[in-house]
Amino acid sequence: MMTAFSHRAVIKMVLDFSQGKLIVTEFEVQVRLNVASIVLQASAEDIGLRRQPPMLIADGGGVRWSLVLDSNTQLRAIQDVLGMDAE
């Protein structure tokens, strides 16, 4: 099942990681987990990034989840697309 993005945004990055795929636009992040075809979604304004350990954190408007990334390289790639710094 494909989950549609809420904006007519161009996908800026598709990143494979150990738990599935990250799909990032300038407006939104989707995490498609390999387990049970779970899809986590959050708007870019609800996303935070953490350096140690490298994490993607969604917190806002009824959305609350976090995901440990495989590497700092993945974190930097997400930072570049979203235009934000990690804490």
ABEGO torsion letter per residue (X at the ends): XBBBBABBBBBABBBBBAAEBBBBBAABBBBBBABGGBBBBBBAAABBBBAOBBBBBBBEGGBBBBBBBABAAAAAAAAAAAGBBBX
